[in-house]
C-alpha cells in the first residue's frame, strides 16, 4: 500500500500530511448482499475520520480492484480532512475516472501501456462526451469495457494535468467534493479556470493525450518484413500522366518521385513523405535502415530542388533493397528448413576433425615456459 500512497502523493503534488488511519480488514464470512470489496468511512473518537477497507475474499488483495479501493480510501482521506462526518449523510465518493486513471498509469509503468487499445480509441476520432463519461460506473463493466474506460480515464487525467497549475486545481476540487457532485461536468470544469474559459480545449487535449499513449510503442524496432510493408505503403505514389505520351502507364513507386516533385502540389506531397520516412527510419530493421535513410535524403533534396537528377540513386537504392530483402528471405528459409530437418543424433561426418586437432600442440622449453609447467603440475 505504501507504493500506491507514494504514487498518489506524487501525481497530485501532495505532501505526506496524513490525519486519518486506513484499516484493511480481511474477513472470512461474506454476506450474500456484500461485494468482494467495500470501502467505508466512519466517525471515530473526537470527530476523527476512520477509513476501512473490508476484504471478503482474500484472493482479491492481489487484484486491480483492491488497488483501486486503496486509491478510493486515499482520496476520501484527503477529501474529508476539513469536514466532519454527519450521521445519516451519504459519503461523497471520489471521481471514478480519477481512481481508474491513477491505477492504470501505475500499472502501465510496470507492464507497459496497452498502446493498441489507445490507438483504437484514437481511430474513433473525438474524445468521449464529458457529461456522459463522468456519469459512467466502471465497476459494473466487463473486462473489455472497463479497459476501454481506463484508457479514456488516463487520457482525461493527463489532459487535465497538461494545463498550468493543474495539480493545485485538482486537489482544490477534491477538497471541496463533500459539498459537490463528482459526476457534474460543470463543477469539474469550474475547478480548472484555464479550461473553463474555453471548454473545447479539454476535448482537444483529451484526444492528444490518447494519441501520446498510442505512440508509446512506435519506437519498437520492426522486422525486415514489417519494414518492407511500411516502406511499400509510404512509396505507394503514382506520377501524373504525361500528356505527351497518353498511352504510357504512369510511373509508380519511388521512381515517380522526380515527376511528382515538379507538379504544383509535389513539394507538399514529398514533404509529408519525408516525415513518414524519418519516422520509419527510427524503427526500421538495421539491415534496411540505410536504404530508408537514402530514400529520405533523396526526397529531402527533391523538396529543396525539384529538378535535381536522382534517377541513378533511386535505381541503385531499389536494387540494393531488393538484394538485401532476397538474402534475408533465403536465410530465413534455410533456418526454417534446418529447424524442421535437423538430425536428432550426431551424423559422425566430422568426427575425424573434432577428435584429432589439425594443429599439434608444440611444447616450449624456455625457462619461463618450464616454470609455468611446474606451477601447473603443482596445482596452480
C-alpha positions, -999 to +999 in steps of 0.1 A: +000+000+000+029+024+006+039+024-031+003+032-040+002+060-015+035+073-028+022+073-064-010+091-052+010+119-034+034+123-063+007+126-091-014+151-071+017+170-058+008+165-021+030+162+009+026+133+034+004+151+060-018+121+069-045+126+095-069+096+093-060+059+095-068+035+068-076+000+081-078-032+060-099-060+074-097-095+059-130-113+067-137-150+063-175-147+060-191-128+032-227-117+034-248-126+004-256-089-003-220-077+000-194-073-028-159-088-025-145-054-015-160-024+001-146+009+015-164+028+042-157+059+063-166+061+099-166+087+127-142+078+155-135+094+188-131+132+188-149+136+154-120+119+137-123+101+104-115+064+101-114+047+067-118+009+064-114-015+035-133-047+041-120-077+021-144-106+020-123-127-003-085-127+004-077-135-032-088-100-043-059-084-024-036-091-054-062-078-079-067-044-096-099-039-076-080-038-043-056-012-056-084+009-068-101+007-034-068+018-018-069+048-041-105+054-031-096+054+006-067+078-001-090+102-019-116+101+008-090+108+035-079+139+016-115+150+008-127+149+044-097+164+061-116+197+066-150+181+072-168+162+100-189+132+090-226+137+099-247+107+108-272+098+080-255+119+054-241+098+025-204+100+017-193+119-014-174+094-034-143+104-053-144+105-091-144+070-107-123+083-136-096+095-112-093+062-094-091+042-126-066+066-141-043+065-111-044+027-112-039+024-149-010+049-150+009+030-123+002-004-140+014+008-174+047+020-159+053-016-147+038-036-175+039-011-204+009+007-218-017-011-239-008+011-269-031-009-293-061+000-271-052+037-271-047+036-309-082+021-313-097+049-293-077+074-314-092+060-346-127+067-332-120+104-336-134+127-310-130+122-273-160+110-252-186+134-241-176+147-207-211+148-192-218+112-201-183+100-192-184+114-156-217+095-150-204+061-161-199+034-134-169+013-144-173-012-116-204-026-134-185-032-167-170-064-181-132-067-185-131-052-221-154-023-214-135-014-182-102-015-200-116+010-226-129+031-197-095+031-180-078+042-212-102+071-216-097+080-179-060+081-183-065+104-213-087+127-193-064+128-164-033+136-185-053+162-204-062+180-172-026+177-159-013+193-191-026+228-180-007+252-158-014+249-121-035+217-127-022+198-096-034+226-073-067+229-092-073+192-089-065+189-052-087+220-045-115+203-064-111+171-043-111+190-010-145+205-019-161+173-031-180+167+001-202+196-009-203+188-047-212+161-071-183+143-087-204+134-118-212+171-126-191+182-156-197+219-149-182+215-114-151+198-128-146+225-155-151+252-129-122+238-109-098+245-138-101+282-146-079+279-178-102+252-192-134+269-181-126+298-204-126+275-234-141+240-227-132+229-262-095+230-251-102+200-229-116+179-258-085+186-279-061+179-251-080+147-243-075+134-279-039+144-279-031+127-246-047+095-260-025+099-291+006+103-270+000+069-253-009+052-286+025+062-299+043+046-270+053+015-289+063+033-321+099+032-311+100-006-310+122-020-339+104-035-368+112-068-385+125-069-421+091-079-434+073-052-414+099-026-425+092-035-462+055-033-457+057+001-441+081+013-468+057+000-495+029+020-481+049+051-480+061+046-515+027+040-529+026+070-552+017+075-588+032+101-611+007+123-630+001+111-666+023+125-693+001+145-717+027+140-745+026+102-741-010+093-732-006+056-740+022+051-714+012+039-679+021+064-652+052+056-632+045+042-597+066+039-565+098+057-557+107+062-594+077+086-595+093+110-570+111+132-596+079+137-617+058+144-586+083+169-573+078+190-605+040+193-600+023+222-583+015+202-551+046+180-554+065+198-527+038+194-502+033+156-510+070+149-508+074+169-476+048+146-460+067+115-473+099+129-459+083+129-424+069+094-429+103+081-439+120+097-409+096+080-386+101+047-403+139+052-402+138+053-364+121+019-362+134+002-394+153-031-392+191-023-391+196-042-424+171-019-442+177+013-423+204+026-447+180+022-477+152+040-459+176+068-450+187+071-486+151+075-498+146+102-471+177+121-483+165+119-519+131+131-511+145+160-489+167+171-519+138+170-543+117+192-519+145+217-520+154+214-557+126+196-577+147+194-609+176+175-593+186+144-612+182+115-588+173+087-612+205+067-607+204+069-569+168+057-569+176+027-591+206+017-571+188+021-538+159+000-551+183-027-564+201-028-530+168-030-511+157-060-533+190-078-529+191-075-491+154-085-488+160-115-510+190-126-490+171-122-457+143-144-471+168-170-481+184-171-447+150-174-430+140-202-454+173-220-446+168-216-409+133-229-411+144-259-431+172-266-407+149-264-377+125-288-394+151-313-408+179-312-382+191-346-370+183-357-335+217-376-333+252-366-345+259-377-380+296-386-373+307-370-406+332-346-388+344-369-360+378-372-375+382-334-375+369-328-340+386-358-324+421-351-339+431-315-340+447-304-372+474-284-353+496-304-329+505-286-297+542-279-295+560-278-262+582-249-254+614-254-234+624-218-225+628-211-187+596-192-184+576-220-200+592-246-178+584-226-147+548-223-158+546-260-164+560-267-129+534-244-114+506-261-133+518-295-121+517-283-085+480-274-090+483-236-095 
